[in-house]
Structures are given as C-alpha cells and as structure tokens.
C-alpha cells in the first residue's frame, strides 16, 4: 500500500496508467488461456459466463463499498474544518465579551490559532509543514489555556465558564480534525478492490477466449472507467493526496469575521 501511495503522490496519472495497463494485461492473459482451452470445451462457455457475471457483480459491490467509505471520510474532513472554524469564532466572541485585557489577549491568540489550523489543513503532502503546524498548535493551546484558567480563577462567573467551555470545544475540534486528516483507506479494502478487479478482468478475458471473439476496444473502455473510479476512490480517501482536498477557506472567514467584529 505504501508503494501505491508513493506512486500516486508522485503522479496520479502514472498510477492510473499503471493500473490500466495491469488490468489490460490480466485480460489478455485470460483471453490467451481461454483461446488455448477453446477446443472441445464449447459447453463450458455458459458456465464460465455465470461465474464471470458473479465476479463482475462482486466487483461492483466492492467498488460501491470503497467509494462509500472514501466519500464518508471526505465528508467528515470537510465537516471537521467547518466545526473547528465555528468553534474558534465562538471562542473569539466570548473572549472579547470578557471585557478585560486578558480576554483581548486570548482573542488575539485565537486569530493566530486560526491561521495555524488553516496552514495545517493546507499542508498537503509536506510532512515538515504538518509537524510544524502541530507543534505550533500545541504551543498556542497551552498559552491560550493558561490565560483562560487565570481568568476563571480570578472571576468564576458564567461568562468565564462559557469562555472555558468554548475554548475546550475548540481544542477538541482540532484533535478531531487532526484525526480525520490522518485517516487513509485501509490497505485490506484497497487490495481487496485491486484483487477482485484483476481477477474479474482475467475471468472476462478467459470467457472471450473461449468464445474466440476479442472485443479489445470495449474492454479498454470498461477498464478505463474502472481505473477512473479507483483513482477517484484513492483520491477521496487520502486527505493529503490528489485533487479532492479539504478547503480551508472557512478559517479565513473566521479570521475575517473576528476583524469585522473588532472594527
């Protein structure tokens, strides 16, 4: 799985071409084996067709399963960014509502916190940027929480308690978003999909070999569609890979909202 991810990170197009070529090779091998077995086995064509239909149905099921999983993870990441940005905005408003210098300091730190979280989401495949933003996040959380606890101890009232709760929700949302952006498609599901796909192509080639009727152009079109679906599944399931990326614009909106409320 790591090798596949490495190739896809280097070039999704190269990964798609390799997957397409491997499937066509599996089909051609199956076709040649079927062509050699054609003599005297004409009665097996119908039985083979039943098996191939079952394998294609299984492939469709696995494709739907993996696509559903990948789509759900993508949705979780998008909802996570919105939840975190809203939590930061709420904490900022409550910090300003305190009406003391310590509250203003917390509000300023929360603006910086929003920028760091946006950088974390936009980090892409850069491990150094991800590590740096995680370090900055931890440092800002410690600094913000230190000021919040000071306020709560100095004035234990509902306003300071609400501030503490909103800051705590902000930190929890950050942890949830970090977890969501760290999840990938389980390698067991991915290899199940690839294995069923190759076996289906080989079985389909074997069936056509028994019939002696190659339909390579249509097979190419079918394989191209399957390849596009698999590439999209890998793209959706990989939080920092490809073109289906989580948008960090909501953090910019939170920062803009805080500046607008300050003016």
Sine and cosine of phi, psi and omega as CSV:
sin_phi,cos_phi,sin_psi,cos_psi,sin_omega,cos_omega
0.00,0.00,-0.64,0.77,0.01,-1.00
-0.88,0.47,-0.61,0.79,0.04,-1.00
-0.90,0.43,-0.68,0.73,0.03,-1.00
-0.88,0.48,-0.70,0.72,0.01,-1.00
-0.89,0.46,-0.65,0.76,0.00,-1.00
-0.88,0.47,-0.70,0.72,0.03,-1.00
-0.90,0.43,-0.68,0.73,-0.01,-1.00
-0.91,0.41,-0.59,0.80,0.05,-1.00
-0.92,0.40,-0.61,0.79,0.01,-1.00
-0.92,0.38,-0.72,0.70,0.02,-1.00
-0.29,-0.96,0.95,-0.33,0.08,-1.00
-0.85,0.53,-0.52,0.85,0.01,-1.00
-0.92,0.39,-0.66,0.75,0.03,-1.00
-0.89,0.45,-0.64,0.77,0.06,-1.00
-0.89,0.46,-0.68,0.73,0.00,-1.00
-0.90,0.43,-0.67,0.74,0.01,-1.00
-0.90,0.43,-0.67,0.74,0.01,-1.00
-0.90,0.44,-0.66,0.75,0.02,-1.00
-0.91,0.41,-0.67,0.75,0.02,-1.00
-0.89,0.46,-0.73,0.69,0.00,-1.00
-0.89,0.45,-0.63,0.78,0.00,-1.00
-0.92,0.40,-0.63,0.78,0.05,-1.00
-0.91,0.42,-0.68,0.73,0.02,-1.00
-0.90,0.44,-0.59,0.81,0.05,-1.00
-0.91,0.42,-0.68,0.73,0.03,-1.00
-0.88,0.48,-0.65,0.76,0.03,-1.00
-0.91,0.42,-0.66,0.75,-0.03,-1.00
-0.92,0.38,-0.64,0.77,0.06,-1.00
-0.88,0.47,-0.72,0.70,0.03,-1.00
-0.88,0.47,-0.63,0.78,0.01,-1.00
-0.90,0.44,-0.70,0.71,-0.03,-1.00
-0.92,0.39,-0.62,0.79,0.06,-1.00
-0.91,0.42,-0.66,0.75,0.03,-1.00
-0.91,0.41,-0.62,0.79,0.01,-1.00
-0.90,0.43,-0.61,0.79,0.03,-1.00
-0.95,0.32,-0.42,0.91,-0.02,-1.00
-1.00,-0.09,0.11,0.99,-0.13,-0.99
-0.94,0.35,-0.63,0.78,-0.09,-1.00
-0.88,0.47,0.84,-0.54,0.08,-1.00
0.98,0.22,0.12,0.99,-0.04,-1.00
-0.80,-0.60,0.50,0.87,-0.01,-1.00
-0.88,0.47,-0.49,0.87,-0.02,-1.00
-0.94,0.33,-0.25,0.97,-0.02,-1.00
-0.99,0.12,-0.21,0.98,-0.09,-1.00
-0.86,0.51,-0.69,0.73,-0.02,-1.00
-0.90,0.43,-0.67,0.74,0.02,-1.00
-0.90,0.43,-0.67,0.74,0.03,-1.00
-0.89,0.45,-0.61,0.79,0.02,-1.00
-0.87,0.49,-0.61,0.80,0.03,-1.00
-0.90,0.43,-0.68,0.73,-0.01,-1.00
-0.91,0.41,-0.69,0.72,0.00,-1.00
-0.89,0.46,-0.67,0.74,0.03,-1.00
-0.87,0.49,-0.65,0.76,0.04,-1.00
-0.90,0.43,-0.65,0.76,0.00,-1.00
-0.93,0.37,-0.63,0.78,0.05,-1.00
-0.91,0.41,-0.60,0.80,0.08,-1.00
-0.90,0.43,-0.65,0.76,0.05,-1.00
-0.90,0.44,-0.64,0.76,0.04,-1.00
-0.88,0.48,-0.69,0.73,0.03,-1.00
-0.88,0.48,-0.63,0.78,0.02,-1.00
-0.91,0.42,-0.70,0.72,-0.01,-1.00
-0.92,0.40,-0.63,0.78,0.06,-1.00
-0.87,0.49,-0.71,0.70,0.01,-1.00
-0.90,0.44,-0.64,0.77,0.00,-1.00
-0.89,0.45,-0.76,0.65,-0.03,-1.00
-0.93,0.36,-0.60,0.80,0.03,-1.00
-0.91,0.41,-0.63,0.77,0.04,-1.00
-0.90,0.44,-0.68,0.73,0.02,-1.00
-0.88,0.47,-0.74,0.67,-0.04,-1.00
-0.90,0.44,-0.66,0.75,0.00,-1.00
-0.90,0.43,-0.63,0.77,0.01,-1.00
-0.91,0.42,-0.66,0.75,0.03,-1.00
-0.91,0.41,-0.62,0.79,0.02,-1.00
-0.90,0.44,-0.67,0.75,0.02,-1.00
-0.90,0.43,-0.64,0.77,0.03,-1.00
-0.88,0.47,-0.65,0.76,0.00,-1.00
-0.91,0.41,-0.68,0.73,0.01,-1.00
-0.91,0.42,-0.70,0.72,0.02,-1.00
-0.91,0.41,-0.53,0.85,0.01,-1.00
-0.90,0.43,-0.65,0.76,0.03,-1.00
-0.91,0.42,-0.65,0.76,0.02,-1.00
-0.91,0.42,-0.68,0.73,0.01,-1.00
-0.88,0.47,-0.69,0.72,-0.02,-1.00
-0.92,0.39,-0.69,0.72,0.00,-1.00
-0.89,0.46,-0.67,0.75,0.04,-1.00
-0.90,0.43,-0.62,0.78,0.01,-1.00
-0.91,0.41,-0.64,0.77,0.05,-1.00
-0.90,0.44,-0.69,0.73,0.02,-1.00
-0.88,0.48,-0.66,0.75,0.03,-1.00
-0.91,0.42,-0.69,0.73,0.02,-1.00
-0.89,0.45,-0.61,0.79,0.02,-1.00
-0.90,0.44,-0.70,0.71,0.01,-1.00
-0.88,0.48,-0.68,0.73,-0.02,-1.00
-0.95,0.33,-0.53,0.85,0.07,-1.00
-0.91,0.42,-0.66,0.75,0.05,-1.00
-0.93,0.38,-0.50,0.87,-0.03,-1.00
-0.95,0.31,-0.28,0.96,0.00,-1.00
-0.88,0.47,-0.63,0.78,0.07,-1.00
0.98,0.18,0.36,0.93,0.04,-1.00
-0.76,-0.65,0.31,-0.95,-0.03,-1.00
-0.83,0.55,-0.59,0.81,0.01,-1.00
-0.89,0.46,-0.57,0.82,0.05,-1.00
-0.92,0.39,-0.64,0.77,0.05,-1.00
-0.90,0.44,-0.60,0.80,0.03,-1.00
-0.90,0.43,-0.65,0.76,0.03,-1.00
-0.90,0.44,-0.66,0.75,0.01,-1.00
-0.88,0.48,-0.66,0.75,0.03,-1.00
-0.90,0.43,-0.67,0.74,0.03,-1.00
-0.91,0.42,-0.57,0.82,0.02,-1.00
-0.92,0.38,-0.55,0.84,0.10,-1.00
-0.89,0.46,-0.71,0.70,0.05,-1.00
-0.90,0.43,-0.60,0.80,0.03,-1.00
-0.88,0.47,-0.66,0.75,0.02,-1.00
-0.89,0.45,-0.64,0.77,0.03,-1.00
-0.90,0.44,-0.68,0.73,0.00,-1.00
-0.90,0.43,-0.65,0.76,0.00,-1.00
-0.92,0.39,-0.58,0.82,0.07,-1.00
-0.90,0.43,-0.66,0.75,0.05,-1.00
-0.89,0.45,-0.59,0.81,0.02,-1.00
-0.89,0.45,-0.69,0.73,-0.01,-1.00
-0.93,0.36,-0.59,0.81,-0.04,-1.00
-1.00,0.10,-0.01,1.00,-0.15,-0.99
-0.85,0.52,-0.47,0.88,-0.02,-1.00
0.92,0.39,-0.64,-0.77,-0.08,-1.00
-1.00,0.01,0.09,1.00,-0.03,-1.00
-0.98,0.20,0.96,-0.27,0.00,-1.00
-0.91,0.42,-0.53,0.85,0.00,-1.00
-0.92,0.40,-0.65,0.76,0.00,-1.00
-0.92,0.39,-0.66,0.75,0.02,-1.00
-0.88,0.47,-0.71,0.70,0.01,-1.00
-0.90,0.44,-0.66,0.75,0.00,-1.00
-0.91,0.42,-0.69,0.72,-0.01,-1.00
-0.92,0.39,-0.57,0.82,0.07,-1.00
-0.91,0.42,-0.65,0.76,0.04,-1.00
-0.91,0.42,-0.70,0.72,0.02,-1.00
-0.90,0.43,-0.61,0.79,0.03,-1.00
-0.88,0.48,-0.72,0.70,0.00,-1.00
-0.89,0.45,-0.66,0.75,-0.01,-1.00
-0.91,0.42,-0.69,0.73,0.02,-1.00
-0.92,0.39,-0.62,0.79,0.04,-1.00
-0.88,0.48,-0.67,0.74,0.01,-1.00
-0.90,0.44,-0.68,0.74,-0.02,-1.00
-0.93,0.37,-0.69,0.72,0.01,-1.00
-0.90,0.44,-0.71,0.70,-0.04,-1.00
-0.91,0.42,-0.56,0.83,0.04,-1.00
-0.88,0.48,-0.67,0.74,0.02,-1.00
-0.94,0.34,-0.60,0.80,0.01,-1.00
-0.90,0.44,-0.72,0.69,-0.01,-1.00
-0.90,0.44,-0.56,0.83,0.05,-1.00
-0.90,0.44,-0.68,0.74,0.02,-1.00
-0.91,0.42,-0.70,0.72,-0.04,-1.00
-0.89,0.45,-0.63,0.78,0.01,-1.00
-0.94,0.34,-0.56,0.83,-0.03,-1.00
-0.97,0.25,-0.58,0.81,-0.02,-1.00
-0.60,-0.80,1.00,0.09,-0.01,-1.00
-0.97,0.23,0.97,0.23,-0.01,-1.00
-0.84,-0.54,0.11,-0.99,-0.03,-1.00
-0.86,0.51,-0.52,0.85,-0.02,-1.00
-0.92,0.40,-0.73,0.68,0.01,-1.00
-0.93,0.36,-0.56,0.83,0.06,-1.00
-0.91,0.42,-0.63,0.78,0.05,-1.00
-0.91,0.42,-0.61,0.79,0.05,-1.00
-0.89,0.45,-0.71,0.70,0.01,-1.00
-0.87,0.49,-0.66,0.75,0.00,-1.00
-0.90,0.43,-0.67,0.75,-0.02,-1.00
-0.93,0.36,-0.61,0.79,0.05,-1.00
-0.91,0.41,-0.65,0.76,0.04,-1.00
-0.89,0.46,-0.65,0.76,0.05,-1.00
-0.90,0.43,-0.59,0.81,0.04,-1.00
-0.89,0.46,-0.71,0.71,0.00,-1.00
-0.92,0.39,-0.63,0.77,0.04,-1.00
-0.89,0.45,-0.65,0.76,0.02,-1.00
-0.90,0.43,-0.57,0.82,0.04,-1.00
-0.91,0.41,-0.66,0.75,0.05,-1.00
-0.90,0.43,-0.67,0.74,0.01,-1.00
-0.90,0.44,-0.65,0.76,0.00,-1.00
-0.93,0.36,-0.61,0.79,0.06,-1.00
-0.90,0.44,-0.64,0.77,0.04,-1.00
-0.91,0.42,-0.68,0.74,-0.02,-1.00
-0.91,0.42,-0.63,0.78,-0.01,-1.00
-0.97,0.22,-0.15,0.99,0.05,-1.00
-0.99,-0.11,-0.10,0.99,-0.04,-1.00
-1.00,0.08,0.65,-0.76,0.08,-1.00
-0.80,-0.60,0.16,-0.99,0.07,-1.00
-0.90,0.43,0.82,-0.57,0.01,-1.00
-0.83,0.56,0.70,-0.72,-0.08,-1.00
-0.90,0.44,-0.47,0.88,0.03,-1.00
-0.89,0.45,-0.68,0.73,0.01,-1.00
-0.93,0.37,-0.65,0.76,-0.03,-1.00
-0.89,0.45,-0.73,0.68,-0.02,-1.00
-0.94,0.33,-0.48,0.88,0.13,-0.99
-0.89,0.46,-0.70,0.71,0.03,-1.00
-0.88,0.47,-0.74,0.67,-0.02,-1.00
-0.90,0.44,-0.69,0.72,-0.01,-1.00
-0.89,0.46,-0.73,0.69,0.03,-1.00
-0.89,0.45,-0.59,0.81,0.01,-1.00
-0.91,0.42,-0.73,0.69,-0.01,-1.00
-0.91,0.41,-0.67,0.74,0.02,-1.00
-0.90,0.43,-0.63,0.78,0.02,-1.00
-0.90,0.43,-0.66,0.75,0.02,-1.00
-0.91,0.41,-0.66,0.75,0.03,-1.00
-0.91,0.41,-0.67,0.74,0.01,-1.00
-0.91,0.41,-0.62,0.78,0.04,-1.00
-0.91,0.42,-0.65,0.76,0.07,-1.00
-0.90,0.44,-0.62,0.78,0.03,-1.00
-0.89,0.45,-0.65,0.76,0.02,-1.00
-0.89,0.45,-0.71,0.71,0.02,-1.00
-0.92,0.39,-0.53,0.85,0.05,-1.00
-0.91,0.40,-0.63,0.77,0.05,-1.00
-0.90,0.44,-0.58,0.82,0.02,-1.00
-0.99,0.17,-0.34,0.94,-0.03,-1.00
0.94,0.33,0.47,0.88,-0.04,-1.00
-0.78,-0.62,1.00,0.03,0.04,-1.00
-0.95,0.32,0.70,-0.71,0.05,-1.00
-0.78,-0.62,0.90,0.44,-0.18,-0.98
-0.91,0.41,-0.56,0.83,-0.01,-1.00
-0.91,0.41,-0.71,0.70,0.02,-1.00
-0.91,0.42,-0.60,0.80,0.06,-1.00
-0.90,0.44,-0.63,0.78,0.04,-1.00
-0.88,0.47,-0.70,0.72,0.02,-1.00
-0.89,0.46,-0.70,0.72,0.02,-1.00
-0.88,0.47,-0.69,0.72,-0.01,-1.00
-0.91,0.41,-0.61,0.79,0.02,-1.00
-0.89,0.45,-0.64,0.77,0.03,-1.00
-0.91,0.42,-0.72,0.70,0.03,-1.00
-0.87,0.50,-0.66,0.75,0.00,-1.00
-0.89,0.46,-0.69,0.72,0.02,-1.00
-0.87,0.49,-0.64,0.77,0.01,-1.00
-0.91,0.42,-0.70,0.72,-0.02,-1.00
-0.90,0.43,-0.67,0.74,0.03,-1.00
-0.89,0.46,-0.66,0.75,0.04,-1.00
-0.91,0.42,-0.61,0.79,0.04,-1.00
-0.89,0.45,-0.72,0.69,0.02,-1.00
-0.89,0.45,-0.62,0.79,0.02,-1.00
-0.91,0.42,-0.73,0.68,0.01,-1.00
-0.89,0.45,-0.64,0.77,-0.09,-1.00
-0.98,0.19,-0.31,0.95,-0.04,-1.00
-0.98,-0.17,0.93,-0.36,-0.13,-0.99
-0.91,0.41,-0.42,0.91,-0.07,-1.00
-0.85,-0.52,0.50,0.87,-0.08,-1.00
-0.71,-0.70,0.68,-0.73,0.14,-0.99
0.99,0.12,-0.49,-0.87,-0.17,-0.99
-0.95,-0.31,-0.33,0.95,0.05,-1.00
-1.00,0.07,0.99,0.15,-0.09,-1.00
-0.95,-0.30,0.44,-0.90,0.06,-1.00
-0.96,0.27,0.77,-0.64,-0.03,-1.00
-0.99,0.12,0.75,-0.66,-0.01,-1.00
-0.98,-0.18,0.25,0.97,-0.03,-1.00
-0.88,0.48,-0.49,0.87,-0.03,-1.00
-0.88,0.47,-0.49,0.87,0.06,-1.00
-0.93,0.36,-0.63,0.77,0.07,-1.00
-0.89,0.46,-0.62,0.78,0.04,-1.00
-0.90,0.44,-0.64,0.77,0.02,-1.00
-0.89,0.46,-0.65,0.76,0.02,-1.00
-0.92,0.39,-0.68,0.73,0.03,-1.00
-0.89,0.46,-0.62,0.78,0.02,-1.00
-0.91,0.42,-0.63,0.77,0.02,-1.00
-0.92,0.40,-0.63,0.77,0.02,-1.00
-0.93,0.38,-0.61,0.79,0.01,-1.00
-0.91,0.42,-0.62,0.78,0.00,-1.00
-0.96,0.29,-0.37,0.93,0.00,-1.00
-0.97,0.23,-0.49,0.87,-0.08,-1.00
-0.98,0.20,0.00,0.00,0.00,0.00
